[in-house]
Amino acid sequence: MHTCYVCAPGSPGRIYTPAPVGGHLARVPARFAGPPGRANGGVATGALICPALADAARKPGAAHLVAARVTARLHRALPLERDVVVTSAGDGPREVTLHVGEPVITGAVHLMASAGALRPGDAIADVPPEHVDTLAALVRVAPPDRPSVFEETGEHPIPGCFSCGTENPTGLAIHPRAVEDGTVCAPWTPAAEFDDGGGALAQMVIAAALDCVSGIALPVRMQRELLGEDRFYVLGSYDVSFLRVAPVDRAYRVAGRMLRRDGRKFFALSVLSRERV
């Protein structure tokens, strides 16, 4: 039986409640907020993984599964503290949808089977070929000795955000600093509670950690302009690749880089990498 940080009874991060036959439910606790009353987009995306693993693990010979990639499209805000219906189907990538009446978020979860249970540090997947050079450069980026982007802009648009909020005492507290125009980086050490049961950092938490830093990579000048208009970006689509099983008891860097802006759409790349010692 599959259990993890997102579905284990008693877990402080429990979102997904598996059912013996269909009709799965999700309920996002208030601590996982993004904009007021809504779930953080990275949390919503990461929450798709658990039902995919739980349903796939019911099949014979699928005892050791891990998500290698999840792609998602957020159609509307995922509410906090409200029951959400979950559907999961597919023999290849699992197609998962969270519904509140109409679909709220849909995604495809690509699973990898291994001969034995994976341990922290084990490889899961290769770097996507189209991002090899950019990711290699981002891994070398170090947090500069300067205030966070929010201190430089003078305002945080979503202070209660689970990922980057300055007023969420149970959040990740990832506060990126501008390295150069369009590139940001933050140091981050996960709390011990984000253990997925075997010393690994929960994949849902990784998805949340990578979410906001990609948006904050927007150049500070553009951020000030948006804040001046009382606007800011929210997550619309998300593609997360898990390259290795990340140990929970390590120090990390979270870095993001702007790729391009196309009208109302902003595209960026982010990476979670081990802090160098």
Secondary structure, DSSP 8 states (H G I E B T S, - for coil): ----TTTSTT-TT--EE--SSS-EEE---GGGBSSTTBB-HHHHHHTTHHHHHHHHTTSTT--SEEEEEEEEEE-S--BSSS-EEEEEE-SSSEEEEEESSSEEEEEEEEEEE-SS---TT-B-----GGGHHHHHHHHT----SS--HHHHHT--S-TT-TTT-SS-TTS-----EEEETTEEEEEE---GGGB-SSSBB-HHHHHHHHHHHHHHTS-HHHHHHHHHTT------EEEEE--B--BSSS-EEEEEEEEEEETTEEEEEEEEEE---
